[in-house]
Amino acid sequence: MYRQLQKGFILNIGIFIFFLLITSSCGQKKDSKKDTTDKSQNKTENKVIQPNKKSKNTVQKGDLVTVHYIGRFKNGKIFDQSKKEKPLSFKAGVGEVVPGFDNAVLSMKLGEKKTVDIPMKDAYGKRDEKLEQKLPVSMFPKGFKFEIGKTIPLQDTDTKQLRPVIIKKFDDKMVTVDLNHPMAGKDLQFEIQLVAIE
């Protein structure tokens, strides 16, 4: 889910530099198709990590938790899920994931599995049309191939965080990009299984 489920944040064009992964883009597209097929076919047969004497059984704020998840849109279509061999780990209750997911994990017990509906306000928020910005073509590397709907990463030079933005339209001089998180404006549903607490 745009890995680590990080909360979308407002971007300021003045503080961005482009990280355009041109050389790997073709490989990534091929891999993404394969991943989509694999994800849609995988059924979660996940083993719960057995607690030792020092481990906790209930999630509290600040705990490092490990979960398997399946993310769906309201129509039931899967948009992301953890891989069987690579669950998601994060600190609970401190904002490392979107609020709805964060709150859902708190108080879960080891091995528990639940399904939660997360409204857009507790996910990636509403779309903001003001976040469509025009950038000069000169900001892009020479020879860059522009495509409507193409996703490119931007990095905030202060936080060093990357986030995807989408090319909406372009001409010889300007490129219009959508700075909204791709999941903004969407209600989501997650199936979550807690497999470890530290």
LUMSE-435365 format. One record per atom (N, C-alpha, C): residue in one letter; y, x, z. Coordinates in steps of 0.2 Angstrom, whole numbers, plus 5000, padded with zeros to 4 digits. Layout:
<rs>
AYXZ/...
</rs>
This chain:
<rs>
M499450045000/M500050005000/M500650045000/Y500750074995/Y501250124995/Y501150165002/R500750215002/R500350245007/R500750245013/Q500450235019/Q500750235026/Q501150165027/L501150125023/L501450055024/L502150065027/Q502550115025/Q503150135028/Q503650075026/K504050065031/K504650015030/K505150035025/G505349995020/G505850005015/G506450025018/F506850065015/F507550075018/F508050085012/I508650065014/I509150065009/I509350135006/L509350145000/L509550204997/L510250214995/N510550274996/N511150294993/N511150344988/I511350324982/I511250364976/I511550434977/G512050434981/G512450504982/G512050554985/I511450534989/I511050584992/I510350594990/F510250574983/F509550574981/F509550634976/I508950664975/I508750704970/I508050674967/F507950684961/F507350664958/F506750714958/F506150684960/F505550724960/F505150684954/L505150704948/L504850674943/L504250714941/L503650684943/L503050714942/L502750704935/I503150734930/I502950724923/I502250754922/T502150814924/T501450844922/T500850814924/S500950774930/S500350744933/S500350664932/S500850644928/S500950564928/S500350534924/C500150574919/C499550544915/C498950544919/G498750594922/G498150604927/G498250544932/Q498850534935/Q498850484940/Q498750414938/K498950404931/K498850334929/K498150324928/K497750374925/K497050364924/K496650354931/D496850394936/D496550394943/D496750324946/S497350294944/S497550234948/S497150174945/K496950184938/K496550124936/K495850134939/K495550194940/K494950204943/K494950174950/D495450194954/D495550174961/D495550094961/T495850064956/T495949994957/T495249964956/T494849984951/T494149964950/T493749974956/D493850034959/D493450054965/D493550004971/K494249994972/K494449954977/K494249884977/S494249854971/S494149784970/S493349774971/Q492949824970/Q492249824971/Q491949834978/N492349884981/N492149904988/N492149844993/K491649844997/K491549795002/K491649835009/T491949815013/T492049855019/T491449855024/E491049905023/E490549915028/E490649975032/N491149965037/N491450025040/N491050025047/K490950085049/K490650105055/K491250115061/V491150085066/V491650095072/V491450155075/I491950195076/I491850255080/I491750245087/Q491150265090/Q491050245097/Q491450285102/P491750245107/P492150275112/P491750325116/N492150385118/N491850425123/N492150405130/K491950435135/K492150415142/K492950415143/K493350455139/K494050455140/K494450415135/S494050385130/S494450345125/S494650275128/K495050245124/K495350175127/K494950125123/N495050065125/N494750005122/N495249955119/T495849955121/T496349915119/T496949955117/V497249935111/V497849965109/V498449955113/Q498850005114/Q499450005118/Q499950045114/K500650025115/K501150055111/K501150135112/G501150175107/G501150245107/G500450275106/D499950225106/D499250255104/D499150275097/L498750325096/L498650345089/L497950305087/V498050255082/V497550215080/V497250225073/T496650215072/T496350215065/T496150155063/V496250125057/V496050065055/V495850065048/H495450015046/H495250005039/H495649935038/Y495949935032/Y496249875030/Y496149855023/I496249785022/I496349765015/I496949715014/G497449735010/G498049705009/G497949655003/R498149595004/R498149544999/R498849504998/F498949484992/F499549434991/F499349364993/K499749314993/K499649254995/K499049214991/N499049244984/N498549214980/N497849244980/G497849284985/G497149314986/G497049384983/K497449404978/K497349464975/K497449524979/I497049574979/I497049634983/I497549684980/F498049704983/F498549754981/F498449824984/D498049824989/D497849894992/D497349884997/Q496949934998/Q496549945004/Q496350015005/S496150025012/S495950095014/S495250105011/K495150175009/K494450195007/K493950195012/K493350185011/K492850185016/K492850255020/E492950315016/E492950375019/E493650395022/K494150355021/K494750385023/K495150325026/P495050305032/P495450255035/P496150275036/L496650225038/L497350245040/L497450255047/S497750305049/S497950325056/S498750325057/F498950295062/F499650295064/F499750285071/K500350295074/K500550285081/K500750205081/A500450165085/A500550095086/A501250085089/G501550035087/G502150005090/G502750055090/V502750105086/V503350145085/V503750145078/G503550095074/G503850095068/G503650135062/E503050165063/E502750205057/E502450155051/V502350095053/V502150045048/V502549985048/V502549945043/V502949885043/V502849845050/P503349805052/P503349775059/P502749725060/G502649685054/G502049635055/G501349665056/F501249725053/F500649765053/F500649795060/D501149825062/D501249855069/D501049805074/N501349755074/N501249705080/N500549675080/A500249675074/A499549645073/A499049685077/V499249755077/V498749805079/V498749805087/L499349795090/L499449805097/L499049755100/S498649775106/S498249735110/S497549725106/M497449745100/M496749745097/M496249785101/K495649765101/K495149795105/K494749845100/L494449895102/L494049935098/L493449895095/G493449905088/G492949865084/G493149795082/E493749775085/E493949705083/E494149705075/K494049645072/K494249635066/K494649575065/K495249575062/K495649515062/K496049505055/T496249445053/T496649435047/T497349405049/V497849435047/V498549415049/V498949405043/D499349345043/D499849335038/D500549365040/I500849405035/I501449435037/I501949415032/P502449375035/P503049355030/P503449415028/M503849405023/M504149455020/M504649485025/K504949455029/K505449475034/K505149525039/D504449525040/D504049575044/D503649625040/A503849615033/A503449665029/A504049715026/Y504149705019/Y504649745016/Y505349715015/G505449655018/G506049615018/G506149585011/K506749545011/K506949515005/K507249564999/R507149534993/R507449574988/R508249574988/D508549634987/D509249634987/D509449654980/E509749604976/E509949624969/E510549674969/K510849684974/K511349744974/K511049814974/L510449814975/L510049874975/L509849904968/E510049864963/E509949884956/E510549934954/Q510449994953/Q510950044952/Q510850074945/K511450094942/K511450134936/K511550204937/L511150244933/L511150314934/L511250344927/P511650404926/P511650434920/P511050464917/V510950464911/V510350494908/V510350564910/S510850594910/S510950664912/S510650684918/M510450644923/M510150654929/M509450674928/F509150644923/F508450654921/F508350724917/P507750744918/P507550804914/P507550794907/K507750844903/K507750844896/K507050824893/G507050774889/G506350754886/G506050704890/F506350684896/F505950634900/F505850564896/K505250534896/K505150474893/K505250414897/F505750374895/F505950314899/F505550254896/E505250224901/E504850164900/E505050104905/I505150044902/I505349984906/I504749974911/G504849964917/G504349954922/G504050014925/K504250074922/K503950144925/K504250154932/T503750174936/T503950194943/T504050264944/I504650284947/I504750354948/I504950364955/P504750424958/P504950434965/P505650464966/L505950444972/L506650474973/L506550504981/Q506850554982/Q506850584989/Q507550584992/D507550554998/D508150565002/D508250635005/T508750665003/T508850735005/T508950745013/D509150695016/D509150695024/D508450685027/T508150625025/T507550615028/T506950645025/K506950665019/K506450695015/K505950645013/Q506050585014/Q505550535013/Q505550515005/L505050505002/L504950484995/L504850404995/R505150374990/R504950304989/R504950284982/P504550244979/P504550224972/P505150174970/V505450194965/V505950144962/V505750134954/I505950074952/I505750054945/I506250054940/I506150074934/I506550074929/I506650004926/K507249974926/K507249904924/K507549904916/K507949944914/K508249954907/K508550024906/F508650034900/F509050104899/F509250104892/D509750144890/D510050154884/D510150224883/D510550244878/D510650324877/D511050354883/K511450314887/K511850344892/K511650334899/M511450274900/M511350244907/M510650224908/V510350224914/V509750204916/V509850154922/T509550094922/T509650044927/T508950054931/V509050064938/V508450074942/V508450024947/D507849994950/D507849944955/D507649984961/L508049984966/L507950024972/L507649984978/N507449924976/N507049884981/N506349904981/H506049904987/H505349924988/H504949874983/P504449894980/P504049854975/P503749794978/M503649804985/M503349744989/M503949694992/A504549714991/A505049674994/A505049604991/G505149554995/G505149484993/G504449454993/K503949484996/K503249454995/K503049445002/D502649385003/D502249375009/D501649405008/L501349435013/L500749475013/L500249455018/Q499549475017/Q499049455021/Q498649525022/F498449535028/F498049595029/F497449585033/E496849605031/E496249605035/E496249675038/I496149675045/I496249745049/I495649745053/Q495349805053/Q494749825058/Q494949885061/L494949885068/L495149945072/L494549985073/V494550045071/V493950085072/V494050145077/A494650165079/A494750215084/A495350205087/I495450225094/I496050235098/I496050295101/E496650335101/E496650395105/E497250395109/
</rs>
